[in-house]
Amino acid sequence: MHLPNQDNLKAKISAQPLDHNRRLKSLKASLKLAYKSVRQANRKGHQNNKRLYDRRAKLRSFETGDQVYLYNTAVKPGRSKKYHFPWSGPFKITAKISDLNYEILDHGNKKRIVHVNRLKGAYCSETREAKPSRKRERTHRNVPTRTEREEKGKAKLELAPFR
């Protein structure tokens, strides 16, 4: 990639003094040349990066209703990365926003828009349904009263063999 150096970009000044308009035209011409060469270098670099990316890129497409796994490398603070599993799911695809973005239904019935690079197909026979979004009712344990405990203790003593 060849970029212009300081010698190539100097305004062309003749031996005779130039008026203001001619000097501006010369400066504009050198700036146009600089912009043109930078634009060409940018395009060339972009094409090279695209070629390198496309070597390993995979074309993925999913349909509405497919089951997919979601990739998430973020580890919550205080948790060890050693035991973190980056793939979660399976999730259900609810809509195809574009070729690259999909809408998935989370386990908490939340809709999320995700890029295709973070998805992979789930090829399992059983499908996991989303949990219903309602608060869990608390159930109290059936704790025996004091009198019930005392009666139970007496019954044990009566049944124990005497030696």
Secondary structure by P-SEA (a helix, b strand, c coil): cccccccccccccccccccaaaaaaaaaaaaaaaaaaaaaaaaaaaaaaaaaaaccbbbbbbcccccbbbbbccccccccccccccccccccccccccccbbbbbccccbbbbbccccbbbbbccccccccccbbbbbbbcccccaaaaaaaaaaaaaacccc
